[in-house]
Amino acid sequence: MCHVPSFSLCVYIYIYIYIYIYIQRFVIVDNMAAKDRLLYFDLRARGEPTRMLYGLAGLSLEDDRMLFQEWPTRKASQFSL
């Protein structure tokens, strides 16, 4: 049997490749520039594509992962007015 990937998987792969090429062509990496930071839960979900794209592009990313138990205290400390 020949396995053909679904259409949605092909679309996601195309989008990832497009974003990868965009990052490679238009991002100028400066050593003195501010470091990008990803604050997300310690699981492979919506944050994982961002981690993978930065890894593929060779860009630095501060990956700040937190546990679900930490969320209420971090939310109160970082997002309070």
PDB file of N, CA, C and O in Angstrom:
ATOM      1  N   MET A   1       0.838  -1.192   0.000  1.00  0.00           N
ATOM      2  CA  MET A   1       0.000   0.000   0.000  1.00  0.00           C
ATOM      3  C   MET A   1       0.876   1.246   0.000  1.00  0.00           C
ATOM      4  O   MET A   1       1.884   1.321   0.702  1.00  0.00           O
ATOM      5  N   CYS A   2       0.482   2.178  -0.769  1.00  0.00           N
ATOM      6  CA  CYS A   2       1.184   3.448  -0.826  1.00  0.00           C
ATOM      7  C   CYS A   2       0.477   4.424   0.098  1.00  0.00           C
ATOM      8  O   CYS A   2      -0.726   4.650  -0.029  1.00  0.00           O
ATOM      9  N   HIS A   3       1.228   5.004   1.031  1.00  0.00           N
ATOM     10  CA  HIS A   3       0.643   5.955   1.966  1.00  0.00           C
ATOM     11  C   HIS A   3       0.773   7.360   1.400  1.00  0.00           C
ATOM     12  O   HIS A   3       1.882   7.824   1.137  1.00  0.00           O
ATOM     13  N   VAL A   4      -0.343   8.033   1.214  1.00  0.00           N
ATOM     14  CA  VAL A   4      -0.358   9.406   0.720  1.00  0.00           C
ATOM     15  C   VAL A   4      -0.776  10.299   1.880  1.00  0.00           C
ATOM     16  O   VAL A   4      -1.833  10.072   2.469  1.00  0.00           O
ATOM     17  N   PRO A   5       0.034  11.325   2.231  1.00  0.00           N
ATOM     18  CA  PRO A   5      -0.332  12.190   3.346  1.00  0.00           C
ATOM     19  C   PRO A   5      -1.603  12.974   3.042  1.00  0.00           C
ATOM     20  O   PRO A   5      -1.923  13.244   1.885  1.00  0.00           O
ATOM     21  N   SER A   6      -2.300  13.323   4.076  1.00  0.00           N
ATOM     22  CA  SER A   6      -3.543  14.064   3.897  1.00  0.00           C
ATOM     23  C   SER A   6      -3.244  15.463   3.369  1.00  0.00           C
ATOM     24  O   SER A   6      -2.117  15.950   3.457  1.00  0.00           O
ATOM     25  N   PHE A   7      -4.265  16.089   2.827  1.00  0.00           N
ATOM     26  CA  PHE A   7      -4.120  17.418   2.249  1.00  0.00           C
ATOM     27  C   PHE A   7      -3.728  18.430   3.314  1.00  0.00           C
ATOM     28  O   PHE A   7      -2.883  19.289   3.063  1.00  0.00           O
ATOM     29  N   SER A   8      -4.332  18.346   4.509  1.00  0.00           N
ATOM     30  CA  SER A   8      -4.024  19.313   5.564  1.00  0.00           C
ATOM     31  C   SER A   8      -2.571  19.189   6.019  1.00  0.00           C
ATOM     32  O   SER A   8      -1.937  20.197   6.331  1.00  0.00           O
ATOM     33  N   LEU A   9      -2.040  17.976   6.061  1.00  0.00           N
ATOM     34  CA  LEU A   9      -0.641  17.800   6.421  1.00  0.00           C
ATOM     35  C   LEU A   9       0.257  18.454   5.377  1.00  0.00           C
ATOM     36  O   LEU A   9       1.246  19.097   5.729  1.00  0.00           O
ATOM     37  N   CYS A  10      -0.070  18.299   4.117  1.00  0.00           N
ATOM     38  CA  CYS A  10       0.708  18.934   3.052  1.00  0.00           C
ATOM     39  C   CYS A  10       0.663  20.456   3.169  1.00  0.00           C
ATOM     40  O   CYS A  10       1.666  21.128   2.928  1.00  0.00           O
ATOM     41  N   VAL A  11      -0.486  20.994   3.534  1.00  0.00           N
ATOM     42  CA  VAL A  11      -0.613  22.442   3.696  1.00  0.00           C
ATOM     43  C   VAL A  11       0.260  22.915   4.857  1.00  0.00           C
ATOM     44  O   VAL A  11       0.954  23.925   4.735  1.00  0.00           O
ATOM     45  N   TYR A  12       0.234  22.195   5.984  1.00  0.00           N
ATOM     46  CA  TYR A  12       1.065  22.567   7.119  1.00  0.00           C
ATOM     47  C   TYR A  12       2.549  22.515   6.763  1.00  0.00           C
ATOM     48  O   TYR A  12       3.305  23.411   7.138  1.00  0.00           O
ATOM     49  N   ILE A  13       2.965  21.497   6.059  1.00  0.00           N
ATOM     50  CA  ILE A  13       4.365  21.384   5.662  1.00  0.00           C
ATOM     51  C   ILE A  13       4.746  22.536   4.738  1.00  0.00           C
ATOM     52  O   ILE A  13       5.826  23.110   4.874  1.00  0.00           O
ATOM     53  N   TYR A  14       3.876  22.872   3.812  1.00  0.00           N
ATOM     54  CA  TYR A  14       4.133  23.992   2.908  1.00  0.00           C
ATOM     55  C   TYR A  14       4.269  25.295   3.688  1.00  0.00           C
ATOM     56  O   TYR A  14       5.158  26.094   3.395  1.00  0.00           O
ATOM     57  N   ILE A  15       3.410  25.523   4.670  1.00  0.00           N
ATOM     58  CA  ILE A  15       3.467  26.754   5.470  1.00  0.00           C
ATOM     59  C   ILE A  15       4.772  26.806   6.255  1.00  0.00           C
ATOM     60  O   ILE A  15       5.419  27.852   6.304  1.00  0.00           O
ATOM     61  N   TYR A  16       5.173  25.681   6.874  1.00  0.00           N
ATOM     62  CA  TYR A  16       6.427  25.657   7.627  1.00  0.00           C
ATOM     63  C   TYR A  16       7.617  25.952   6.726  1.00  0.00           C
ATOM     64  O   TYR A  16       8.516  26.697   7.118  1.00  0.00           O
ATOM     65  N   ILE A  17       7.640  25.389   5.538  1.00  0.00           N
ATOM     66  CA  ILE A  17       8.746  25.636   4.610  1.00  0.00           C
ATOM     67  C   ILE A  17       8.758  27.099   4.177  1.00  0.00           C
ATOM     68  O   ILE A  17       9.825  27.706   4.077  1.00  0.00           O
ATOM     69  N   TYR A  18       7.588  27.666   3.920  1.00  0.00           N
ATOM     70  CA  TYR A  18       7.498  29.068   3.512  1.00  0.00           C
ATOM     71  C   TYR A  18       8.024  29.974   4.620  1.00  0.00           C
ATOM     72  O   TYR A  18       8.794  30.897   4.354  1.00  0.00           O
ATOM     73  N   ILE A  19       7.613  29.717   5.861  1.00  0.00           N
ATOM     74  CA  ILE A  19       8.069  30.540   6.976  1.00  0.00           C
ATOM     75  C   ILE A  19       9.569  30.369   7.179  1.00  0.00           C
ATOM     76  O   ILE A  19      10.264  31.342   7.469  1.00  0.00           O
ATOM     77  N   TYR A  20      10.074  29.158   7.032  1.00  0.00           N
ATOM     78  CA  TYR A  20      11.511  28.907   7.162  1.00  0.00           C
ATOM     79  C   TYR A  20      12.293  29.725   6.136  1.00  0.00           C
ATOM     80  O   TYR A  20      13.298  30.348   6.478  1.00  0.00           O
ATOM     81  N   ILE A  21      11.843  29.728   4.896  1.00  0.00           N
ATOM     82  CA  ILE A  21      12.517  30.490   3.847  1.00  0.00           C
ATOM     83  C   ILE A  21      12.426  31.977   4.135  1.00  0.00           C
ATOM     84  O   ILE A  21      13.384  32.716   3.909  1.00  0.00           O
ATOM     85  N   TYR A  22      11.276  32.422   4.634  1.00  0.00           N
ATOM     86  CA  TYR A  22      11.105  33.834   4.975  1.00  0.00           C
ATOM     87  C   TYR A  22      12.086  34.236   6.065  1.00  0.00           C
ATOM     88  O   TYR A  22      12.730  35.279   5.958  1.00  0.00           O
ATOM     89  N   ILE A  23      12.210  33.428   7.107  1.00  0.00           N
ATOM     90  CA  ILE A  23      13.128  33.743   8.196  1.00  0.00           C
ATOM     91  C   ILE A  23      14.562  33.783   7.678  1.00  0.00           C
ATOM     92  O   ILE A  23      15.324  34.676   8.047  1.00  0.00           O
ATOM     93  N   GLN A  24      14.939  32.832   6.830  1.00  0.00           N
ATOM     94  CA  GLN A  24      16.302  32.779   6.312  1.00  0.00           C
ATOM     95  C   GLN A  24      16.624  33.989   5.443  1.00  0.00           C
ATOM     96  O   GLN A  24      17.761  34.461   5.458  1.00  0.00           O
ATOM     97  N   ARG A  25      15.665  34.501   4.691  1.00  0.00           N
ATOM     98  CA  ARG A  25      15.946  35.571   3.743  1.00  0.00           C
ATOM     99  C   ARG A  25      15.886  36.954   4.358  1.00  0.00           C
ATOM    100  O   ARG A  25      16.641  37.832   3.941  1.00  0.00           O
ATOM    101  N   PHE A  26      15.016  37.185   5.338  1.00  0.00           N
ATOM    102  CA  PHE A  26      14.750  38.547   5.772  1.00  0.00           C
ATOM    103  C   PHE A  26      15.161  38.871   7.200  1.00  0.00           C
ATOM    104  O   PHE A  26      15.073  40.028   7.611  1.00  0.00           O
ATOM    105  N   VAL A  27      15.599  37.903   7.952  1.00  0.00           N
ATOM    106  CA  VAL A  27      16.008  38.171   9.326  1.00  0.00           C
ATOM    107  C   VAL A  27      17.518  38.313   9.371  1.00  0.00           C
ATOM    108  O   VAL A  27      18.254  37.405   8.986  1.00  0.00           O
ATOM    109  N   ILE A  28      17.957  39.441   9.837  1.00  0.00           N
ATOM    110  CA  ILE A  28      19.379  39.679  10.012  1.00  0.00           C
ATOM    111  C   ILE A  28      19.671  39.478  11.497  1.00  0.00           C
ATOM    112  O   ILE A  28      19.126  40.178  12.350  1.00  0.00           O
ATOM    113  N   VAL A  29      20.533  38.522  11.786  1.00  0.00           N
ATOM    114  CA  VAL A  29      20.829  38.201  13.171  1.00  0.00           C
ATOM    115  C   VAL A  29      21.954  39.114  13.647  1.00  0.00           C
ATOM    116  O   VAL A  29      23.036  39.146  13.060  1.00  0.00           O
ATOM    117  N   ASP A  30      21.685  39.847  14.709  1.00  0.00           N
ATOM    118  CA  ASP A  30      22.660  40.747  15.303  1.00  0.00           C
ATOM    119  C   ASP A  30      22.959  40.251  16.709  1.00  0.00           C
ATOM    120  O   ASP A  30      22.038  39.943  17.465  1.00  0.00           O
ATOM    121  N   ASN A  31      24.225  40.170  17.066  1.00  0.00           N
ATOM    122  CA  ASN A  31      24.590  39.670  18.384  1.00  0.00           C
ATOM    123  C   ASN A  31      24.100  40.573  19.501  1.00  0.00           C
ATOM    124  O   ASN A  31      23.886  40.104  20.619  1.00  0.00           O
ATOM    125  N   MET A  32      23.919  41.845  19.228  1.00  0.00           N
ATOM    126  CA  MET A  32      23.472  42.779  20.255  1.00  0.00           C
ATOM    127  C   MET A  32      21.952  42.926  20.273  1.00  0.00           C
ATOM    128  O   MET A  32      21.419  43.635  21.126  1.00  0.00           O
ATOM    129  N   ALA A  33      21.258  42.288  19.375  1.00  0.00           N
ATOM    130  CA  ALA A  33      19.807  42.413  19.297  1.00  0.00           C
ATOM    131  C   ALA A  33      19.148  41.696  20.473  1.00  0.00           C
ATOM    132  O   ALA A  33      19.730  40.801  21.086  1.00  0.00           O
ATOM    133  N   ALA A  34      17.935  42.110  20.764  1.00  0.00           N
ATOM    134  CA  ALA A  34      17.179  41.471  21.840  1.00  0.00           C
ATOM    135  C   ALA A  34      16.886  40.024  21.474  1.00  0.00           C
ATOM    136  O   ALA A  34      16.658  39.704  20.308  1.00  0.00           O
ATOM    137  N   LYS A  35      16.894  39.172  22.455  1.00  0.00           N
ATOM    138  CA  LYS A  35      16.670  37.749  22.235  1.00  0.00           C
ATOM    139  C   LYS A  35      15.171  37.465  22.267  1.00  0.00           C
ATOM    140  O   LYS A  35      14.461  37.954  23.146  1.00  0.00           O
ATOM    141  N   ASP A  36      14.698  36.685  21.321  1.00  0.00           N
ATOM    142  CA  ASP A  36      13.295  36.301  21.300  1.00  0.00           C
ATOM    143  C   ASP A  36      13.038  35.314  22.428  1.00  0.00           C
ATOM    144  O   ASP A  36      13.902  34.509  22.775  1.00  0.00           O
ATOM    145  N   ARG A  37      11.833  35.387  22.997  1.00  0.00           N
ATOM    146  CA  ARG A  37      11.499  34.534  24.140  1.00  0.00           C
ATOM    147  C   ARG A  37      10.136  33.896  23.899  1.00  0.00           C
ATOM    148  O   ARG A  37       9.178  34.566  23.511  1.00  0.00           O
ATOM    149  N   LEU A  38      10.071  32.605  24.133  1.00  0.00           N
ATOM    150  CA  LEU A  38       8.819  31.866  24.037  1.00  0.00           C
ATOM    151  C   LEU A  38       8.451  31.377  25.428  1.00  0.00           C
ATOM    152  O   LEU A  38       9.162  30.563  26.017  1.00  0.00           O
ATOM    153  N   LEU A  39       7.346  31.871  25.944  1.00  0.00           N
ATOM    154  CA  LEU A  39       6.841  31.453  27.249  1.00  0.00           C
ATOM    155  C   LEU A  39       5.608  30.599  26.996  1.00  0.00           C
ATOM    156  O   LEU A  39       4.574  31.088  26.541  1.00  0.00           O
ATOM    157  N   TYR A  40       5.742  29.300  27.303  1.00  0.00           N
ATOM    158  CA  TYR A  40       4.638  28.372  27.040  1.00  0.00           C
ATOM    159  C   TYR A  40       4.752  27.188  27.993  1.00  0.00           C
ATOM    160  O   TYR A  40       5.769  27.014  28.664  1.00  0.00           O
ATOM    161  N   PHE A  41       3.718  26.394  28.044  1.00  0.00           N
ATOM    162  CA  PHE A  41       3.702  25.229  28.913  1.00  0.00           C
ATOM    163  C   PHE A  41       4.693  24.181  28.423  1.00  0.00           C
ATOM    164  O   PHE A  41       5.042  24.141  27.243  1.00  0.00           O
ATOM    165  N   ASP A  42       5.141  23.331  29.347  1.00  0.00           N
ATOM    166  CA  ASP A  42       6.137  22.306  29.027  1.00  0.00           C
ATOM    167  C   ASP A  42       5.454  21.099  28.382  1.00  0.00           C
ATOM    168  O   ASP A  42       5.346  20.030  28.985  1.00  0.00           O
ATOM    169  N   LEU A  43       5.000  21.292  27.157  1.00  0.00           N
ATOM    170  CA  LEU A  43       4.391  20.212  26.392  1.00  0.00           C
ATOM    171  C   LEU A  43       4.516  20.535  24.917  1.00  0.00           C
ATOM    172  O   LEU A  43       4.771  21.675  24.530  1.00  0.00           O
ATOM    173  N   ARG A  44       4.334  19.519  24.112  1.00  0.00           N
ATOM    174  CA  ARG A  44       4.435  19.693  22.663  1.00  0.00           C
ATOM    175  C   ARG A  44       3.057  20.009  22.122  1.00  0.00           C
ATOM    176  O   ARG A  44       2.263  19.104  21.864  1.00  0.00           O
ATOM    177  N   ALA A  45       2.775  21.261  21.954  1.00  0.00           N
ATOM    178  CA  ALA A  45       1.467  21.695  21.443  1.00  0.00           C
ATOM    179  C   ALA A  45       1.693  22.871  20.505  1.00  0.00           C
ATOM    180  O   ALA A  45       2.463  22.760  19.551  1.00  0.00           O
ATOM    181  N   ARG A  46       1.043  23.976  20.758  1.00  0.00           N
ATOM    182  CA  ARG A  46       1.150  25.121  19.863  1.00  0.00           C
ATOM    183  C   ARG A  46       2.515  25.799  19.895  1.00  0.00           C
ATOM    184  O   ARG A  46       2.861  26.515  18.955  1.00  0.00           O
ATOM    185  N   GLY A  47       3.284  25.597  20.933  1.00  0.00           N
ATOM    186  CA  GLY A  47       4.616  26.188  20.997  1.00  0.00           C
ATOM    187  C   GLY A  47       5.665  25.417  20.218  1.00  0.00           C
ATOM    188  O   GLY A  47       6.716  25.965  19.884  1.00  0.00           O
ATOM    189  N   GLU A  48       5.397  24.164  19.926  1.00  0.00           N
ATOM    190  CA  GLU A  48       6.392  23.311  19.268  1.00  0.00           C
ATOM    191  C   GLU A  48       6.750  23.756  17.848  1.00  0.00           C
ATOM    192  O   GLU A  48       7.930  23.724  17.499  1.00  0.00           O
ATOM    193  N   PRO A  49       5.791  24.171  17.010  1.00  0.00           N
ATOM    194  CA  PRO A  49       6.191  24.650  15.678  1.00  0.00           C
ATOM    195  C   PRO A  49       7.134  25.854  15.728  1.00  0.00           C
ATOM    196  O   PRO A  49       8.037  25.972  14.900  1.00  0.00           O
ATOM    197  N   THR A  50       6.926  26.740  16.695  1.00  0.00           N
ATOM    198  CA  THR A  50       7.820  27.887  16.838  1.00  0.00           C
ATOM    199  C   THR A  50       9.219  27.426  17.220  1.00  0.00           C
ATOM    200  O   THR A  50      10.208  27.914  16.674  1.00  0.00           O
ATOM    201  N   ARG A  51       9.303  26.492  18.150  1.00  0.00           N
ATOM    202  CA  ARG A  51      10.605  25.961  18.550  1.00  0.00           C
ATOM    203  C   ARG A  51      11.307  25.302  17.364  1.00  0.00           C
ATOM    204  O   ARG A  51      12.508  25.485  17.169  1.00  0.00           O
ATOM    205  N   MET A  52      10.557  24.538  16.577  1.00  0.00           N
ATOM    206  CA  MET A  52      11.142  23.842  15.436  1.00  0.00           C
ATOM    207  C   MET A  52      11.611  24.822  14.370  1.00  0.00           C
ATOM    208  O   MET A  52      12.680  24.631  13.790  1.00  0.00           O
ATOM    209  N   LEU A  53      10.836  25.862  14.102  1.00  0.00           N
ATOM    210  CA  LEU A  53      11.225  26.836  13.080  1.00  0.00           C
ATOM    211  C   LEU A  53      12.479  27.601  13.485  1.00  0.00           C
ATOM    212  O   LEU A  53      13.363  27.826  12.658  1.00  0.00           O
ATOM    213  N   TYR A  54      12.561  27.996  14.737  1.00  0.00           N
ATOM    214  CA  TYR A  54      13.764  28.679  15.193  1.00  0.00           C
ATOM    215  C   TYR A  54      14.970  27.746  15.120  1.00  0.00           C
ATOM    216  O   TYR A  54      16.065  28.177  14.759  1.00  0.00           O
ATOM    217  N   GLY A  55      14.777  26.482  15.458  1.00  0.00           N
ATOM    218  CA  GLY A  55      15.866  25.522  15.362  1.00  0.00           C
ATOM    219  C   GLY A  55      16.325  25.314  13.935  1.00  0.00           C
ATOM    220  O   GLY A  55      17.525  25.254  13.666  1.00  0.00           O
ATOM    221  N   LEU A  56      15.369  25.203  13.012  1.00  0.00           N
ATOM    222  CA  LEU A  56      15.726  25.032  11.603  1.00  0.00           C
ATOM    223  C   LEU A  56      16.431  26.255  11.037  1.00  0.00           C
ATOM    224  O   LEU A  56      17.348  26.133  10.224  1.00  0.00           O
ATOM    225  N   ALA A  57      16.000  27.430  11.469  1.00  0.00           N
ATOM    226  CA  ALA A  57      16.598  28.663  10.958  1.00  0.00           C
ATOM    227  C   ALA A  57      17.934  28.975  11.620  1.00  0.00           C
ATOM    228  O   ALA A  57      18.672  29.840  11.149  1.00  0.00           O
ATOM    229  N   GLY A  58      18.250  28.277  12.708  1.00  0.00           N
ATOM    230  CA  GLY A  58      19.501  28.532  13.399  1.00  0.00           C
ATOM    231  C   GLY A  58      19.480  29.793  14.245  1.00  0.00           C
ATOM    232  O   GLY A  58      20.534  30.341  14.569  1.00  0.00           O
ATOM    233  N   LEU A  59      18.292  30.257  14.604  1.00  0.00           N
ATOM    234  CA  LEU A  59      18.159  31.462  15.416  1.00  0.00           C
ATOM    235  C   LEU A  59      18.056  31.098  16.887  1.00  0.00           C
ATOM    236  O   LEU A  59      17.612  30.004  17.238  1.00  0.00           O
ATOM    237  N   SER A  60      18.468  32.022  17.743  1.00  0.00           N
ATOM    238  CA  SER A  60      18.409  31.752  19.179  1.00  0.00           C
ATOM    239  C   SER A  60      17.019  32.107  19.709  1.00  0.00           C
ATOM    240  O   SER A  60      16.418  33.106  19.313  1.00  0.00           O
ATOM    241  N   LEU A  61      16.542  31.281  20.591  1.00  0.00           N
ATOM    242  CA  LEU A  61      15.225  31.466  21.190  1.00  0.00           C
ATOM    243  C   LEU A  61      15.323  31.079  22.656  1.00  0.00           C
ATOM    244  O   LEU A  61      15.750  29.975  22.991  1.00  0.00           O
ATOM    245  N   GLU A  62      14.922  32.001  23.526  1.00  0.00           N
ATOM    246  CA  GLU A  62      14.874  31.683  24.950  1.00  0.00           C
ATOM    247  C   GLU A  62      13.580  30.918  25.191  1.00  0.00           C
ATOM    248  O   GLU A  62      12.492  31.491  25.151  1.00  0.00           O
ATOM    249  N   ASP A  63      13.709  29.630  25.439  1.00  0.00           N
ATOM    250  CA  ASP A  63      12.556  28.748  25.589  1.00  0.00           C
ATOM    251  C   ASP A  63      12.223  28.627  27.076  1.00  0.00           C
ATOM    252  O   ASP A  63      12.833  27.834  27.795  1.00  0.00           O
ATOM    253  N   ASP A  64      11.262  29.410  27.522  1.00  0.00           N
ATOM    254  CA  ASP A  64      10.867  29.437  28.930  1.00  0.00           C
ATOM    255  C   ASP A  64       9.632  28.562  29.094  1.00  0.00           C
ATOM    256  O   ASP A  64       8.515  28.991  28.804  1.00  0.00           O
ATOM    257  N   ARG A  65       9.838  27.333  29.559  1.00  0.00           N
ATOM    258  CA  ARG A  65       8.741  26.383  29.729  1.00  0.00           C
ATOM    259  C   ARG A  65       8.299  26.378  31.175  1.00  0.00           C
ATOM    260  O   ARG A  65       9.120  26.449  32.089  1.00  0.00           O
ATOM    261  N   MET A  66       6.982  26.292  31.379  1.00  0.00           N
ATOM    262  CA  MET A  66       6.460  26.277  32.742  1.00  0.00           C
ATOM    263  C   MET A  66       5.462  25.143  32.914  1.00  0.00           C
ATOM    264  O   MET A  66       4.864  24.662  31.951  1.00  0.00           O
ATOM    265  N   LEU A  67       5.299  24.732  34.153  1.00  0.00           N
ATOM    266  CA  LEU A  67       4.338  23.692  34.496  1.00  0.00           C
ATOM    267  C   LEU A  67       2.960  24.315  34.712  1.00  0.00           C
ATOM    268  O   LEU A  67       2.845  25.517  34.948  1.00  0.00           O
ATOM    269  N   PHE A  68       1.934  23.501  34.631  1.00  0.00           N
ATOM    270  CA  PHE A  68       0.579  24.004  34.825  1.00  0.00           C
ATOM    271  C   PHE A  68       0.384  24.569  36.236  1.00  0.00           C
ATOM    272  O   PHE A  68      -0.399  25.498  36.430  1.00  0.00           O
ATOM    273  N   GLN A  69       1.092  24.012  37.214  1.00  0.00           N
ATOM    274  CA  GLN A  69       0.963  24.484  38.586  1.00  0.00           C
ATOM    275  C   GLN A  69       1.567  25.879  38.759  1.00  0.00           C
ATOM    276  O   GLN A  69       1.168  26.613  39.663  1.00  0.00           O
ATOM    277  N   GLU A  70       2.517  26.249  37.912  1.00  0.00           N
ATOM    278  CA  GLU A  70       3.160  27.561  37.993  1.00  0.00           C
ATOM    279  C   GLU A  70       2.331  28.668  37.357  1.00  0.00           C
ATOM    280  O   GLU A  70       2.568  29.842  37.642  1.00  0.00           O
ATOM    281  N   TRP A  71       1.372  28.334  36.510  1.00  0.00           N
ATOM    282  CA  TRP A  71       0.660  29.331  35.731  1.00  0.00           C
ATOM    283  C   TRP A  71      -0.037  30.404  36.572  1.00  0.00           C
ATOM    284  O   TRP A  71       0.114  31.582  36.249  1.00  0.00           O
ATOM    285  N   PRO A  72      -0.789  30.079  37.627  1.00  0.00           N
ATOM    286  CA  PRO A  72      -1.466  31.155  38.374  1.00  0.00           C
ATOM    287  C   PRO A  72      -0.495  32.175  38.974  1.00  0.00           C
ATOM    288  O   PRO A  72      -0.769  33.374  38.941  1.00  0.00           O
ATOM    289  N   THR A  73       0.625  31.720  39.518  1.00  0.00           N
ATOM    290  CA  THR A  73       1.576  32.684  40.112  1.00  0.00           C
ATOM    291  C   THR A  73       2.285  33.490  39.047  1.00  0.00           C
ATOM    292  O   THR A  73       2.490  34.690  39.227  1.00  0.00           O
ATOM    293  N   ARG A  74       2.667  32.871  37.942  1.00  0.00           N
ATOM    294  CA  ARG A  74       3.343  33.621  36.874  1.00  0.00           C
ATOM    295  C   ARG A  74       2.397  34.595  36.196  1.00  0.00           C
ATOM    296  O   ARG A  74       2.804  35.685  35.794  1.00  0.00           O
ATOM    297  N   LYS A  75       1.145  34.207  36.068  1.00  0.00           N
ATOM    298  CA  LYS A  75       0.151  35.101  35.458  1.00  0.00           C
ATOM    299  C   LYS A  75      -0.030  36.330  36.333  1.00  0.00           C
ATOM    300  O   LYS A  75      -0.083  37.451  35.825  1.00  0.00           O
ATOM    301  N   ALA A  76      -0.123  36.134  37.629  1.00  0.00           N
ATOM    302  CA  ALA A  76      -0.308  37.255  38.538  1.00  0.00           C
ATOM    303  C   ALA A  76       0.906  38.168  38.581  1.00  0.00           C
ATOM    304  O   ALA A  76       0.762  39.386  38.683  1.00  0.00           O
ATOM    305  N   SER A  77       2.104  37.592  38.503  1.00  0.00           N
ATOM    306  CA  SER A  77       3.317  38.402  38.610  1.00  0.00           C
ATOM    307  C   SER A  77       3.687  39.111  37.302  1.00  0.00           C
ATOM    308  O   SER A  77       4.196  40.231  37.341  1.00  0.00           O
ATOM    309  N   GLN A  78       3.445  38.490  36.162  1.00  0.00           N
ATOM    310  CA  GLN A  78       3.882  39.078  34.891  1.00  0.00           C
ATOM    311  C   GLN A  78       2.824  39.924  34.212  1.00  0.00           C
ATOM    312  O   GLN A  78       3.157  40.869  33.498  1.00  0.00           O
ATOM    313  N   PHE A  79       1.582  39.611  34.415  1.00  0.00           N
ATOM    314  CA  PHE A  79       0.530  40.290  33.656  1.00  0.00           C
ATOM    315  C   PHE A  79      -0.350  41.182  34.513  1.00  0.00           C
ATOM    316  O   PHE A  79      -1.428  41.583  34.075  1.00  0.00           O
ATOM    317  N   SER A  80       0.083  41.501  35.720  1.00  0.00           N
ATOM    318  CA  SER A  80      -0.709  42.396  36.567  1.00  0.00           C
ATOM    319  C   SER A  80      -0.394  43.839  36.210  1.00  0.00           C
ATOM    320  O   SER A  80       0.718  44.162  35.791  1.00  0.00           O
ATOM    321  N   LEU A  81      -1.374  44.687  36.380  1.00  0.00           N
ATOM    322  CA  LEU A  81      -1.191  46.122  36.052  1.00  0.00           C
ATOM    323  C   LEU A  81      -0.773  46.902  37.250  1.00  0.00           C
ATOM    324  O   LEU A  81      -0.576  48.114  37.159  1.00  0.00           O
TER     325      LEU A  81
END
